[in-house]
Amino acid sequence: MLLEFEQPIVELENKLAGMKSLAQESDVDISDAIKKLEDKIVSLKKETFQNLTRWQRVQLSRHPDRPYTLDYIYEITEDFVEIHGDRTVKDDKAMVGGFGSVDGQTFMFIGQQKGRNTKQRQMRNFGMANPEGYRKALRLMKMAEKFNKPIVTFIDTPGAFPGLEAEERGQGEAIARNLKEMFMLKVPVICIIIGEGASGGALGIAIGDKVMMLENTWYSVISPESCSSILWRSWDYKEQAAEALKLTAPDMLKHKLIDAIIPEPLGGAHTDLKAVAEEVKKTILKNFKALDKKSAEKRIEERINKFGDMGVVK
């Protein structure tokens, strides 16, 4: 799938592929023309992706080829073992988690998981967890705390599932309990937004010592479409809503709602999984080493103060 602002780049890349094919099939030397076109493509990419609007970043965060939670986990861990079920209702496929090692250090990885095709999307409920998903996440966090293992969460959800059955099983209570319990976890907690970070569905696994965002992601109380439908009674104003919400990574960092931005390859995370996974891995290990030097009491105190200071006007 091509996003509108990617179209000019793809047209040049197709032209480049045609020129390379022509060069192989004939004896004509067009190496200079190929080099010029390659430079033009790189220049256009830089210009395009350095000047994306907020709505375009939202579109990029939803790119169907973008890496999801399990893509990162399998890329950076050596021996990931997934753990299932909340021990109450069922195993929520929209929330995944388990132990995995990174350079000899064991972490508990937890995150929302979307699907690649229609069947997978239905199974994963489009990355929207039910209450049992949040209860599974909390069970895994408590297990990590019991064995003194640090926790890494990957956030990528359009929101918690808003269905009737989710409300009947206590969606609000499940998320609220996670917020309360995550503040008091004795082990280091690192949270990374890898795609969409919408509302309480994202916040339910995003209370950590360090909260970071990939470059082309968003984090907000509401999606641009929902904001537009509430304010203008139409989805047509989603671009204006995105600008007003200030939901991109630079916006979040400016307002001190996150701690850092993790760079993505030129063109977005979907263009080079290995490169972006390596950045994520380095970020996790660097932050864990710093957090591990602090006592549990100090980490909890700083965690509470960090979120308590948000929104305070002096």
PEGIPE-V849698 format. One record per backbone hydrogen bond with DSSP energy under -0.5 kcal/mol. CO is the residue of the C=O (numbers start at 0). NH is the residue of the N-H. E is the energy in kcal/mol with one decimal. If there is no record, write none. Layout:
BEGIN
[[CO,NH,E] [CO,NH,E]]
END
This chain:
BEGIN
[[2,5,-1.6] [2,6,-0.8] [3,6,-1.0] [5,9,-2.3] [6,10,-2.2] [7,11,-1.7] [8,12,-2.3] [9,13,-2.5] [10,14,-1.8] [11,15,-2.4] [12,16,-2.3] [13,17,-2.0] [14,18,-2.1] [15,19,-2.4] [16,20,-2.1] [17,21,-2.2] [18,22,-2.3] [19,23,-1.6] [20,24,-1.9] [21,25,-1.7] [27,29,-0.9] [29,33,-2.2] [30,34,-2.5] [31,35,-2.3] [32,36,-2.1] [33,37,-2.5] [34,38,-2.4] [35,39,-2.1] [36,40,-2.2] [37,41,-2.1] [38,42,-2.4] [39,43,-2.5] [40,44,-2.5] [41,45,-2.4] [42,46,-2.4] [43,47,-2.6] [44,48,-2.9] [45,49,-1.7] [46,50,-0.5] [47,50,-0.7] [52,56,-1.8] [53,57,-1.8] [54,58,-2.3] [55,59,-2.2] [56,60,-2.2] [57,61,-0.8] [58,61,-0.7] [59,62,-1.4] [62,65,-2.1] [67,70,-0.6] [67,71,-1.7] [68,72,-2.5] [69,73,-2.7] [70,74,-1.4] [71,75,-2.3] [72,76,-2.1] [80,98,-1.1] [89,85,-1.0] [89,91,-0.7] [90,92,-0.7] [91,94,-1.3] [93,112,-2.3] [95,110,-2.5] [96,82,-3.1] [97,108,-2.9] [98,80,-2.9] [99,106,-3.0] [100,77,-1.7] [101,104,-1.9] [103,105,-0.5] [104,101,-2.8] [105,149,-0.6] [106,99,-2.2] [106,108,-0.7] [107,151,-2.9] [108,97,-2.1] [109,153,-2.7] [110,95,-3.0] [111,68,-0.6] [112,126,-0.5] [116,120,-2.9] [117,121,-2.1] [118,122,-2.1] [119,123,-3.0] [120,125,-2.3] [121,124,-0.7] [123,126,-1.6] [124,127,-2.1] [125,157,-0.5] [126,128,-0.8] [128,160,-2.4] [129,132,-1.3] [129,133,-1.3] [130,134,-2.3] [131,135,-2.0] [132,136,-2.2] [133,137,-2.1] [134,138,-2.2] [135,139,-2.4] [136,140,-2.1] [137,141,-2.5] [138,142,-1.8] [139,143,-2.4] [140,144,-2.4] [141,145,-2.2] [142,146,-1.8] [143,148,-3.0] [144,147,-1.1] [149,107,-2.7] [150,189,-2.7] [151,109,-2.3] [152,154,-0.5] [152,191,-2.8] [153,111,-1.4] [153,155,-0.5] [154,193,-2.1] [154,194,-1.1] [156,197,-1.5] [162,166,-1.8] [163,167,-2.4] [164,168,-1.5] [165,170,-1.0] [166,169,-1.2] [169,173,-2.3] [170,174,-2.1] [171,175,-2.5] [172,176,-2.6] [173,177,-1.8] [174,178,-2.2] [175,179,-2.2] [176,180,-2.9] [177,181,-2.7] [178,182,-1.3] [179,183,-0.7] [180,183,-0.7] [181,184,-0.8] [187,150,-2.8] [188,208,-1.8] [188,209,-1.5] [189,152,-2.6] [190,211,-3.0] [191,154,-2.7] [191,193,-0.7] [192,213,-2.4] [194,217,-1.7] [195,156,-2.6] [196,198,-0.6] [196,219,-2.7] [197,200,-0.5] [197,201,-1.1] [198,201,-1.1] [198,202,-1.9] [199,203,-2.0] [201,204,-1.7] [202,205,-1.7] [205,207,-0.9] [209,190,-3.1] [210,258,-3.6] [210,259,-0.8] [211,192,-2.9] [212,261,-2.9] [213,216,-0.9] [216,248,-0.7] [217,196,-1.3] [219,198,-3.3] [222,226,-2.5] [223,227,-2.5] [224,228,-2.3] [225,229,-1.7] [226,230,-2.6] [227,231,-2.8] [227,233,-1.1] [233,236,-0.6] [234,237,-1.4] [236,240,-2.4] [237,241,-2.3] [238,242,-1.8] [239,243,-2.3] [240,244,-2.5] [241,245,-1.1] [241,246,-0.7] [246,218,-2.2] [247,251,-2.4] [248,252,-2.5] [249,253,-2.3] [250,254,-1.8] [251,256,-2.9] [251,257,-0.8] [252,255,-1.5] [259,212,-1.8] [260,262,-0.6] [261,214,-1.9] [264,267,-2.6] [267,270,-1.7] [268,271,-1.1] [271,275,-2.0] [272,276,-2.8] [273,277,-1.9] [274,278,-1.6] [275,279,-2.2] [276,280,-2.6] [277,281,-2.5] [278,282,-2.2] [279,283,-2.4] [280,284,-2.4] [281,285,-2.4] [282,286,-2.2] [283,287,-2.5] [284,288,-2.2] [285,289,-1.5] [286,290,-2.4] [287,291,-2.8] [288,292,-0.6] [289,292,-0.6] [290,293,-1.4] [294,298,-2.3] [295,299,-2.4] [296,300,-2.2] [297,301,-2.5] [298,302,-2.4] [299,303,-2.4] [300,304,-2.4] [301,305,-2.6] [302,306,-1.8] [303,307,-2.3] [304,308,-1.9] [306,309,-0.6] [308,311,-1.6] [311,313,-0.5]]
END
